[in-house]
Amino acid sequence: MHWAKRKKKQQEIIEDITKNNPKALTTPFGCPVDILYTRKSTRYMDWDNAAGSFKLIGDALVTLGIIIDDNPNVVINFQVKQQKVKKRDEQGYEVLICKASSVSKMRIE
């Protein structure tokens, strides 16, 4: 994506998050988190593309200070789901963020 188009899209996502989730701005996560990202669309994507579609959203969450970073030391678990919707106006995304659970850090061999 061209840098100017990317910047414009990034700003749209920031405005969307700010407008639709004002509480998210007042309760930032200053700790490791788990993220469940659900992409809602009229068509399914390959999984690698679906995961990649989170890029600008993740960057917006960092820019807004909702999460401290989007690297693997902060985002402990990242899960992607896809939900098929019937109409274009139902398309969008949902992001569930919660404090990383201690279970996610446990290793069983």
KAHUTA-V960287 format. One record per residue. N is the residue number from 1. RES is the residue in one small letter. SS is DSSP state (alpha for helix, beta for strand, coil for the rest). D_CENTER is the distance of its C-alpha to the mean C-alpha in Angstrom with 1 decimal. Layout:
BEGIN
n=N res=RES ss=SS d_center=D_CENTER
n=N res=RES ss=SS d_center=D_CENTER
END
This chain:
BEGIN
n=1 res=m ss=coil d_center=18.6
n=2 res=h ss=coil d_center=21.1
n=3 res=w ss=alpha d_center=20.2
n=4 res=a ss=alpha d_center=21.3
n=5 res=k ss=alpha d_center=19.3
n=6 res=r ss=alpha d_center=16.1
n=7 res=k ss=alpha d_center=16.9
n=8 res=k ss=alpha d_center=17.6
n=9 res=k ss=alpha d_center=14.4
n=10 res=q ss=alpha d_center=12.5
n=11 res=q ss=alpha d_center=14.8
n=12 res=e ss=alpha d_center=14.2
n=13 res=i ss=alpha d_center=10.5
n=14 res=i ss=alpha d_center=11.6
n=15 res=e ss=alpha d_center=14.4
n=16 res=d ss=alpha d_center=12.5
n=17 res=i ss=alpha d_center=10.5
n=18 res=t ss=alpha d_center=13.9
n=19 res=k ss=alpha d_center=15.9
n=20 res=n ss=alpha d_center=14.3
n=21 res=n ss=coil d_center=13.2
n=22 res=p ss=alpha d_center=16.0
n=23 res=k ss=alpha d_center=16.1
n=24 res=a ss=alpha d_center=12.7
n=25 res=l ss=alpha d_center=14.5
n=26 res=t ss=alpha d_center=17.5
n=27 res=t ss=coil d_center=16.1
n=28 res=p ss=coil d_center=14.1
n=29 res=f ss=beta d_center=13.5
n=30 res=g ss=coil d_center=16.1
n=31 res=c ss=coil d_center=16.0
n=32 res=p ss=coil d_center=14.3
n=33 res=v ss=beta d_center=11.4
n=34 res=d ss=beta d_center=10.3
n=35 res=i ss=beta d_center=6.9
n=36 res=l ss=beta d_center=7.4
n=37 res=y ss=beta d_center=5.3
n=38 res=t ss=beta d_center=8.3
n=39 res=r ss=beta d_center=9.4
n=40 res=k ss=beta d_center=12.6
n=41 res=s ss=beta d_center=15.3
n=42 res=t ss=coil d_center=19.0
n=43 res=r ss=coil d_center=18.9
n=44 res=y ss=coil d_center=17.4
n=45 res=m ss=coil d_center=16.3
n=46 res=d ss=coil d_center=17.3
n=47 res=w ss=alpha d_center=14.9
n=48 res=d ss=alpha d_center=14.6
n=49 res=n ss=alpha d_center=13.8
n=50 res=a ss=alpha d_center=11.2
n=51 res=a ss=alpha d_center=9.4
n=52 res=g ss=alpha d_center=10.2
n=53 res=s ss=coil d_center=8.8
n=54 res=f ss=coil d_center=5.3
n=55 res=k ss=alpha d_center=7.5
n=56 res=l ss=alpha d_center=8.1
n=57 res=i ss=alpha d_center=4.9
n=58 res=g ss=alpha d_center=4.8
n=59 res=d ss=alpha d_center=8.4
n=60 res=a ss=alpha d_center=8.5
n=61 res=l ss=alpha d_center=7.3
n=62 res=v ss=alpha d_center=10.1
n=63 res=t ss=alpha d_center=12.4
n=64 res=l ss=coil d_center=12.4
n=65 res=g ss=coil d_center=13.1
n=66 res=i ss=coil d_center=10.7
n=67 res=i ss=beta d_center=10.2
n=68 res=i ss=coil d_center=13.1
n=69 res=d ss=coil d_center=11.8
n=70 res=d ss=coil d_center=9.3
n=71 res=n ss=coil d_center=12.4
n=72 res=p ss=coil d_center=13.6
n=73 res=n ss=coil d_center=15.8
n=74 res=v ss=coil d_center=13.1
n=75 res=v ss=beta d_center=10.4
n=76 res=i ss=beta d_center=13.2
n=77 res=n ss=beta d_center=11.8
n=78 res=f ss=beta d_center=8.8
n=79 res=q ss=beta d_center=9.6
n=80 res=v ss=beta d_center=9.1
n=81 res=k ss=beta d_center=11.2
n=82 res=q ss=beta d_center=12.8
n=83 res=q ss=beta d_center=14.8
n=84 res=k ss=beta d_center=17.7
n=85 res=v ss=coil d_center=18.8
n=86 res=k ss=coil d_center=22.3
n=87 res=k ss=coil d_center=22.0
n=88 res=r ss=alpha d_center=20.1
n=89 res=d ss=alpha d_center=19.7
n=90 res=e ss=alpha d_center=17.7
n=91 res=q ss=coil d_center=15.0
n=92 res=g ss=beta d_center=11.5
n=93 res=y ss=beta d_center=8.2
n=94 res=e ss=beta d_center=7.5
n=95 res=v ss=beta d_center=5.0
n=96 res=l ss=beta d_center=7.7
n=97 res=i ss=beta d_center=8.2
n=98 res=c ss=beta d_center=11.8
n=99 res=k ss=beta d_center=14.3
n=100 res=a ss=coil d_center=14.8
n=101 res=s ss=coil d_center=17.8
n=102 res=s ss=alpha d_center=21.0
n=103 res=v ss=alpha d_center=21.2
n=104 res=s ss=alpha d_center=18.4
n=105 res=k ss=alpha d_center=20.6
n=106 res=m ss=coil d_center=23.8
n=107 res=r ss=coil d_center=25.3
n=108 res=i ss=coil d_center=27.9
n=109 res=e ss=coil d_center=30.3
END
